Amino acid sequence: MRWLFGLWLLYQASFGWALSNPFPKMAAAYWLETDGEVVWAKQADQRLPSASLTKMMTALLVLEHPSGSANSVVTVSPAAARETGSRISLQAGQQLTQDALLAATLIASANDACRALADHLAGDQTRFVQRMNARARQLGMTNTHFANACGHDAPQHYASARDLALLAHALMQHPQALALAGQSTRQISTVDGRRSFALNSTNALLGRYPGILGLKTGRTAQAGNCLVAVAQRGTTQVLLVLLKGSDRWWDAVDVLDLAFERAAH
C-alpha cells in the first residue's frame, strides 16, 4: 500500500490535487480525516450494516442521560441475559454499575452489557432504539437507521462511514468513552462482589499501534470487518472508519501511517 502513497505524493506535487480514493480495495466504504479535514473517502454515504459500531450510539445515549452517573446501579434484564453473540455471560438480576457495563460494551463489545444499559435507560429495546434514531437525526446522520441497540444484522439496521465519523466525534466529547475504549484489559464485578468478569479488548491496535486511542470494532456475517479507529501523534489526530473491510488491522495500520506521513509533509 505504501507505493500508493508515493503515487499520491507524485500526483499532488505534479497536479495540485489528491486522490479521492487511493485504496479502492480496502473496504466497501471508508472515511479518513486528519484534524477534522477529510483526506480520503470511498462510498462515504453508502448504507451498510454497522455491526458493533452501533454500540457507539448506545454509549453516547448512556453518557448523555442527565440522571445517569458512573456509579449508577443497573440491574441486568432478562432480555439482556438472553443476548447472543459477543457476551460476558451476565445473568438476569445481577447488578453492576453503569461504568462497569460501559466498559464491557466498549472494551469487550459485550452484547449483554450493551442491552442491559439500553433496557435500563429506556425500559426496553424498542423505546431505546427510538432514542437512538432520534439522536442520529440530531447529529445529521442522514444515512443511518438502527433496529437494535447492539448491532445485530437486520434489514433496517445500517449506517454510512460519514455518519459513523459524526457519531465518533460526538462520543469523543465524553472523556470517559475514550478512556474506556482505550483499555486493552479490565476487570469488572457485580455490585455485591460475588461475580467478576475479565474484559479483553476486541481492538487489536491497542498496545501495538503508536498513538492509538480507541475506539470501536465490529464484525457480523453481513457487515464483515468494521472499525472506527482514532490515533494521535503530537498535535495531529487521525480518525478512520472502515466498513466491510478486507483486512482491517493491517489496512488500518497502513492507512493511519500514511495519514500521519501526509500530515507531516
ChimeraX attribute file (.defattr): number of C-alpha atoms within 10 A of each C-alpha:
attribute: neighborCount
match mode: 1-to-1
recipient: residues
	/A:1	12
	/A:2	11
	/A:3	8
	/A:4	13
	/A:5	19
	/A:6	12
	/A:7	14
	/A:8	18
	/A:9	18
	/A:10	14
	/A:11	14
	/A:12	13
	/A:13	11
	/A:14	9
	/A:15	9
	/A:16	9
	/A:17	12
	/A:18	16
	/A:19	16
	/A:20	13
	/A:21	15
	/A:22	17
	/A:23	17
	/A:24	13
	/A:25	11
	/A:26	22
	/A:27	21
	/A:28	19
	/A:29	24
	/A:30	29
	/A:31	25
	/A:32	26
	/A:33	19
	/A:34	21
	/A:35	13
	/A:36	13
	/A:37	10
	/A:38	14
	/A:39	18
	/A:40	20
	/A:41	23
	/A:42	22
	/A:43	17
	/A:44	23
	/A:45	19
	/A:46	19
	/A:47	20
	/A:48	20
	/A:49	31
	/A:50	34
	/A:51	28
	/A:52	28
	/A:53	27
	/A:54	27
	/A:55	26
	/A:56	26
	/A:57	25
	/A:58	27
	/A:59	22
	/A:60	20
	/A:61	19
	/A:62	21
	/A:63	20
	/A:64	12
	/A:65	10
	/A:66	8
	/A:67	9
	/A:68	13
	/A:69	14
	/A:70	14
	/A:71	12
	/A:72	12
	/A:73	18
	/A:74	23
	/A:75	20
	/A:76	23
	/A:77	24
	/A:78	17
	/A:79	15
	/A:80	26
	/A:81	21
	/A:82	15
	/A:83	20
	/A:84	12
	/A:85	12
	/A:86	16
	/A:87	19
	/A:88	20
	/A:89	16
	/A:90	24
	/A:91	16
	/A:92	16
	/A:93	12
	/A:94	18
	/A:95	21
	/A:96	24
	/A:97	20
	/A:98	23
	/A:99	21
	/A:100	23
	/A:101	27
	/A:102	27
	/A:103	28
	/A:104	29
	/A:105	32
	/A:106	32
	/A:107	25
	/A:108	26
	/A:109	29
	/A:110	27
	/A:111	28
	/A:112	30
	/A:113	31
	/A:114	26
	/A:115	29
	/A:116	31
	/A:117	30
	/A:118	28
	/A:119	22
	/A:120	19
	/A:121	19
	/A:122	14
	/A:123	13
	/A:124	17
	/A:125	22
	/A:126	15
	/A:127	13
	/A:128	23
	/A:129	21
	/A:130	17
	/A:131	18
	/A:132	23
	/A:133	17
	/A:134	14
	/A:135	16
	/A:136	22
	/A:137	14
	/A:138	10
	/A:139	14
	/A:140	13
	/A:141	22
	/A:142	15
	/A:143	19
	/A:144	24
	/A:145	24
	/A:146	25
	/A:147	21
	/A:148	22
	/A:149	27
	/A:150	30
	/A:151	25
	/A:152	23
	/A:153	19
	/A:154	13
	/A:155	10
	/A:156	14
	/A:157	20
	/A:158	21
	/A:159	26
	/A:160	27
	/A:161	31
	/A:162	26
	/A:163	23
	/A:164	28
	/A:165	23
	/A:166	15
	/A:167	21
	/A:168	24
	/A:169	15
	/A:170	14
	/A:171	22
	/A:172	17
	/A:173	11
	/A:174	14
	/A:175	9
	/A:176	16
	/A:177	21
	/A:178	19
	/A:179	15
	/A:180	23
	/A:181	25
	/A:182	22
	/A:183	21
	/A:184	18
	/A:185	16
	/A:186	16
	/A:187	12
	/A:188	18
	/A:189	17
	/A:190	19
	/A:191	17
	/A:192	10
	/A:193	10
	/A:194	8
	/A:195	13
	/A:196	13
	/A:197	15
	/A:198	12
	/A:199	21
	/A:200	15
	/A:201	24
	/A:202	18
	/A:203	25
	/A:204	12
	/A:205	22
	/A:206	20
	/A:207	13
	/A:208	10
	/A:209	15
	/A:210	13
	/A:211	17
	/A:212	19
	/A:213	20
	/A:214	27
	/A:215	29
	/A:216	27
	/A:217	29
	/A:218	24
	/A:219	22
	/A:220	17
	/A:221	11
	/A:222	14
	/A:223	21
	/A:224	19
	/A:225	21
	/A:226	28
	/A:227	28
	/A:228	25
	/A:229	25
	/A:230	25
	/A:231	21
	/A:232	17
	/A:233	11
	/A:234	6
	/A:235	6
	/A:236	15
	/A:237	20
	/A:238	25
	/A:239	24
	/A:240	25
	/A:241	29
	/A:242	30
	/A:243	33
	/A:244	25
	/A:245	22
	/A:246	16
	/A:247	13
	/A:248	20
	/A:249	17
	/A:250	12
	/A:251	17
	/A:252	21
	/A:253	16
	/A:254	14
	/A:255	22
	/A:256	25
	/A:257	17
	/A:258	17
	/A:259	22
	/A:260	17
	/A:261	11
	/A:262	14
	/A:263	14
	/A:264	8
	/A:265	6
